């Protein structure tokens, strides 16, 4: 079955290569009508590119879903679908092609392949250099999937960096007015972080002779022993180098300013992938590398990360509220939501960690949906300014209904996915000894603020009288747009109403991570009756 | 454990309205388009109403099963999903477990009966009231969804699922307040309701977290006594920790914040009066009879925790009492008939909280029940008046209606005597019960009782004022001009003033002018509710208190006791009501022509009038603080902190290194590369600086 995981990673790349042999479609003229899609003459080459790309991403999605059938939930430890062989040798350096997944990777891979299909379908409306666009999307997909599978530090780094290149071009070529600034800023900012990570990787290799994520965290191995012989100061710096790379990627306050620019300038599918998957590479980095390799350092710095996470929750939400640009609003809301994810990770409780993974997925689904919808509005009106809309619910009721669902998921209404993630994170944070009830109270204010910015957005865009004459004849959603959104709606309610389908994949990896952090399985641990105050957090919290 | 034979039907109580919601969401509009306005609307409205009544029928079956159940607990567990015998897990992570399970006990079934019974009547009323609305299907979609969530709230067997209903009804409230969304004011009122409720919900959510942190479970009761309320009654958590008053204080206060939000207690009451922007059936169902009482229901459900802390009880009582008199003073000054009723609702909810705070949760729930009868009636009656006057809500332009819309008038009269507390009508029994217990509160019991009596007099006064202005004083509108504006029909595209309700009402003669009585679909619910307002109190008289006896198994035992004897209390209560009514009579009977007590000049100069008329400046204070100042802070955070400081730092460091690279730029060509390089260097420097300071703060 191991070839299956390789297939999931490399099918899109293969598709991209094939796509290069397709005839290049003519660029369609940009329509500037009022939302009416000018029926362009059917271009066979463009259709071929579109449907082929869709087929590739669909097959990849099916392959990734197939992983579920072969995945053994009962397996107690380690990774599945493992491939491990020498990739290249350079002097002493032996870089392995070592991949494998656990439940956390599995869910993130599913999210990646799922959002990719929808992004491709949405991008049918791309008019400029369609073939290249699709090539970049597919390359991007391979790189992202690779990040979630890599078990060798250099391999991880290669995929991690490889993501930047197609994304850089997606923003730089198909973006909006300030696309060059945004693309360069995105590239450099995240590149800086990863350069530090590369230094860290090199340092680890020089000192331990190992690049294996598996070995470095497993007590008893040579690599583990050598790593832990390093003095505390050095380990702290190493940890910081990795943490910084991932903090920028997440992004955590105050490293978030590349995000609004990149989101605003990126084409719709770029924004969806960026928010939906790329940011999760940051949180995944913490879960897969930072925490298990440097558990003590992570514990020591937990307070700092929790504070930054909570600042991010509140700050992102407040700043989101006053954005005049819909995409910027959603971008800042991402800062807030990712703050929740990081709070969950650094709560060091099982609930918080599971919640963090769930919320990573949820954010991909709900924010992805919001970006799709902003993109649909942009295609109609060629503006993202909130003020250019107003009262369009009467004109496009179906769109308003979909938007409302995305909104409710984003503000974590119960029975939507957002609630399950956010509440478990907050509960985890409440019983955590890292954060505890009072900080959780501050974080919970994000519940109010998210309602403020989202409902206000809805009010200004959809309700009231139709403000602009040109909006009176906006087209409601077509079949393709509905096909893009309906799967997202299904996921919103699936995660919201029956999350057990997914949480069972998370038990084992999170337990393992908790063990690595020195925290035993909380369910089986007896409670300590001497610490009963709910104000001080439960004794079942971190150890 | 004694079994409830009909337990497998419980899922239908929630299932039927959910079915209605789904059906109408997908097919409602289609049916109306395909079958035509007249038939289609009858199908949609009829189905929505029938499903709620069917749910009522199932509730009745369960209720009778519960009555004949043996044992002291009268408690059964069932699945909330129809046709499943065992509850399905919704969330189950590391012991954090919540099922889609139902707890069937007197409290939940009582609420089911109220929600589906009153809810069914209001659905029926709405089929007439909304008949001309172009979004008819959407209205009933939301209404069915509301009933579903409200039933989830009351039936949930764990506190997290209760929160689902809790936020769900908040959503429906939001959707229905801003139902006529083409008026921005309605949409804003919806936002205000949702956001203020969310403030309370944060308290509720933290309360849930505190409960889980201490008790390790989210379930109220289980068959083997492992629920957290079982533990609270036993005084020990599952891990053996003592359930102390300190813990009860923390959990109780957090939950109370949640209750304040949903039940519009001071200072979170500000959303409810604005919520009157919704269609009147919504005001009656959600913002009077059911949803706003959820706070009382929740406190009653949590009574084993609440009674543990004297402080929480006192806080609940004092906030309730203050809200009761505070809102009553505002109700004295309002001119919009729905606003009077809204503040009256806030005030009556205060009474219910006072009852809970006195430890008399049964009395609080009794008032929930009678209030559901008479306040739903008063709202629906007001809707009928508004309908009769072609969308007029301002009582200054009413008067003399007692002879013109007789059925509405007579039913409103029943509501009036009920709310004023005239024996033997419904409100008398429940209010008297609450005040009796309030007098028994340890600290300041008599003072609390006195304030409660004054509030009762104020209530009688403002309700009599409403009756005078609407029905008894001289007519103050031009009947011929009514309906001449061509409202009615599908005309709510045209914008009306804020709060102008019933854009869409019309009946068989849409363009007739003059005062018109409502159609039978609206009058039948009025008559039924009027009958309930008259006799509904007899289920809970002190002579044979079936009601509180029935509820007993759901409520924690407390030390609540009557501070005054029944006869004294009844006498004093009646006197208070009589004073209020008599005062209104003497004042308004002399001013039949104007219906006004004070002239505009007198109002302007009178601080005692101005303060309540301006809502005691609470709304304005919040607006200034959060909307204006909060907005300014947000803009400052964005413009100054985010764009100038944080991003400015990133770009500035890039710029400084750019200066250095100026030297190199002369040597090298290709400034894009130089820019990229400088930016890279800059970012590296910022990052290292931040990292360094971060390491410092870590202390290691």
Interface residues (C-beta under 8 A of the other chain):
Chain A: X184 X185 X188 X189 X191 X192 X193 X195 X196 X232 X236 X240 X244 X248 X254 X255 X256 X257 X297 X300 X301 X303 X304 X315 X318 X319 X321 X322 X323 X349 X350 X351 X354 X355 X391 X393 X394 X408 X413 X414 X415 X419 X420 X423 X424 X426 X427 X430 X431 X437 X440 X441 X444 X445 X447 X448 X451 X452 X455 X456 X459 X462 X463 X464 X465 X497 X498 X499 X500 X503 X506 X522 X523 X526 X527 X528 X529 X532 X533 X534 X535 X537 X538 X539 X540
Chain B: X88 X89 X90 X91 X92 X93 X94 X95 X96 X160 X163 X164 X167 X168 X171 X174 X178 X181 X182 X183 X184 X186 X187 X188 X190 X191 X194 X195 X198 X199 X201 X202 X205 X206 X208 X209 X210 X211 X212 X213 X214 X216 X237 X238 X239 X240 X241 X242 X244 X246 X247 X250 X251 X495 X631 X633 X634 X635 X637 X638 X642 X646 X647 X650 X675 X676 X679 X680 X683 X684 X687 X690 X691 X694 X695 X697 X698 X700
